[in-house]
Amino acid sequence: MIVKIRHVFNLQINNLSLTGLNLFLTRERFVLYYTEVEMEERTMRPNPKRVLIVSASIGSGHNQAAEAIAGRIAWENPGATVKIVDFMDQENSYFNTLLKETYLKMLHLSPSMYDVLYRWTKLSGSGLPVQNLMAVIMKKTMEKLIRKYRPHLVICTHPFPCGAAAYLKKTRGIKTTLAAVITDFAIHRLWVYPEVDLYFVGVPELRTELLAQGIPGRSIHVSGIPIAAAFEQLYDKQSIAAELGLSKDLPTVLVMGGGLGLGGVKHALENLAAGGSVLQLIVLTGRNPKLQQALRQYSPASPHIVRLLGYSHRVPELMACADLLITKPGALTICEALAMKLPLVLYESIPGQEKDNAGYMSRKGAAVWVQSDDQLQPTVSRLLNNPDQLQRMQAIARELRQPQAARNIAAILERYFRTRYFTAANL
């Protein structure tokens, strides 16, 4: 017998408490069904009652991954309290906030310098001193969080809190379980610590990399990168297009720059105006009002039909009705597009991990990586005029997609705690 359940739990996101899973998942337009047997099993699972998920608001992907995991763990653990904390928030650490601002300024003023720094610290030999230094500097922030929440389980979606927690396990002997969710398609040295109990990675190649760096195989799980439950749904492209007022006779291209509205969105529109057939462009500017204002002024001059949106919770539907996505290569956006089997054009990558992401996806064939401005418009025209290539890219996306990654992580954690006695952090 199948029964629909309204499950009540405590979920806190950035100091905001939500009660009732149906509220959280309604935002993601997703409904869960369980059999009566499954419901009985859920009430008997020996899972931790206090879960601390530590993210970092450097881009939006780390926070989105944290929210996806939180929703699923809270559903799987009746009575659990799941807390998401931004490690870079000024409330938690002024130094971490300063570091975040420095990172964003470096990307803007000297991206090549950041790329060199990223590549240098990625190497195991040269990266080790930086890894140790960052862990020591940030340990006080993590210590404060652990004292406050006394978690049975700490999950990190960014390497900074992961390093700090690993340092505390090594030097202070805290007993809490530590899990790392790697939200890119590459391994940076700052992620690698023997004190991490569980690693969750997006693809098998990263498991191989971690093994080569000395992490035991039993600790590494190829779960996929967690995305919102809404990307597991099927959508009616025609009805969504009609609701949005899109023409069925014109190609639809979705243009995204990540949650912060980065990634050369304005450059993309300017380069797409260089020629080719008329397109209807849906442009998401993220949480960047200055960019949205600049595009409002520019879009009337574009030869294409431009629909401007800010930060949207309807990304799954927008992806469902698009023929092509132009975006910077953030791993969460890539995974969302794969889940929707949407061909990708990766453009204006941020130096460092996003270049690694772009290289990985282009090698797999799910995306075309445009590395110069003058190649964007010809690449888009070529793809839209080549349905066979688009179908091949869709087929590859179908093989790579893992929309159930958050569910996988929750299931692995359940198996892990089924055979272990868990304790709260003991600082």
ABEGO torsion letter per residue (X at the ends): XBBBBBBBBBBBBGGBBBBEAAAAAAAAGBBBBBBAAAAAAAAABBBBABBBBBBBBBEAAAAAAAAAAAAAAAAABBGBBBBBBBAABAAABAAAAAAAAAAAAAAAABAAAAAAAAAAAABAAAAAAAAAAAAAAAAAAAAAAAAAAGBABBBBABAAAAAAAAAAAAAAGBABBBBBBBABABBBAAABBAABABBBBABAAAAAAAAAAGBBAAABBBAEBBBBAAAABBBBAAAAAAAAGBBAABBBBBBBAEAAGBGGAAAAAAAAAAEEBBBBBBBBAEBBAAAAAAAAAAAAABABBBBBBBBBAAAAAAAAABABBBBBBBAAAAAAAAAAGBBBBBBGBBBEAAAAAAAAAAAAGABBBBABAAAAAAAAAAAAABAAAAAAAAAAAAAABBAAAAAAAAAAAAAAAAABBBBBBAX
